[in-house]
Amino acid sequence: MQKKHKIALFLVYFILFLAILSMIDYYGYYIIPASVVFAGSFIAALIAALLHAKSKKKTKADELAKEIEEII
């Protein structure tokens, strides 16, 4: 797997986790500090991208990462 694809895959997961945690925080009336939401999303995306790259299965995330690759 190319380095560019891994970065794009990380971005896909990071945006996903950031959106999910932000919505949880929004509906929880901002009980979680923004820095924790950002750091949690970063760590979760890093773990998810590494596990995804290790599994070598093709999913929808790979298709989205391919489109991001064309941009970067």
C-alpha positions in Angstrom: 0.0 0.0 0.0 1.4 3.4 -1.0 2.2 6.1 1.5 -0.2 8.5 -0.2 -3.0 6.0 0.1 -2.3 5.5 3.9 -2.4 9.3 4.4 -5.7 9.6 2.5 -7.1 6.7 4.4 -6.2 8.4 7.7 -7.9 11.6 6.5 -11.1 9.6 5.7 -11.2 8.1 9.2 -10.2 11.4 10.8 -13.0 13.3 9.2 -15.4 10.5 10.1 -14.4 10.4 13.8 -14.3 14.1 14.1 -17.8 14.4 12.7 -19.2 11.7 15.0 -17.5 13.0 18.2 -18.5 16.5 17.4 -22.1 15.5 17.0 -21.9 13.6 20.3 -20.4 16.7 22.0 -23.1 19.0 20.4 -26.0 16.9 21.7 -24.2 16.6 25.0 -24.3 20.4 25.3 -20.5 20.8 24.8 -19.4 18.8 27.9 -16.3 17.6 26.1 -13.5 20.2 25.5 -12.8 20.7 21.8 -9.1 19.7 22.3 -10.3 16.3 23.6 -12.6 15.8 20.6 -9.8 16.7 18.2 -7.2 14.5 20.0 -9.7 11.6 20.4 -10.5 11.8 16.7 -6.8 11.9 15.7 -5.9 8.9 17.9 -9.0 6.8 16.8 -8.3 7.6 13.1 -4.7 6.7 13.5 -5.6 3.3 15.0 -8.3 2.7 12.4 -6.1 3.5 9.5 -3.3 1.3 10.8 -5.7 -1.6 11.4 -7.3 -1.1 8.0 -4.0 -1.0 6.2 -2.9 -4.2 8.0 -6.1 -6.1 7.1 -5.6 -5.4 3.3 -9.4 -5.7 2.7 -11.0 -3.3 0.2 -13.8 -1.3 1.6 -15.7 1.9 0.8 -13.0 3.8 2.8 -10.5 2.8 0.2 -12.7 4.2 -2.6 -13.0 7.5 -0.7 -9.2 7.5 0.0 -8.6 7.0 -3.7 -10.6 10.2 -4.5 -8.6 12.1 -1.8 -5.4 10.8 -3.4 -6.3 12.5 -6.6 -6.6 15.8 -4.8 -3.3 15.6 -2.8 
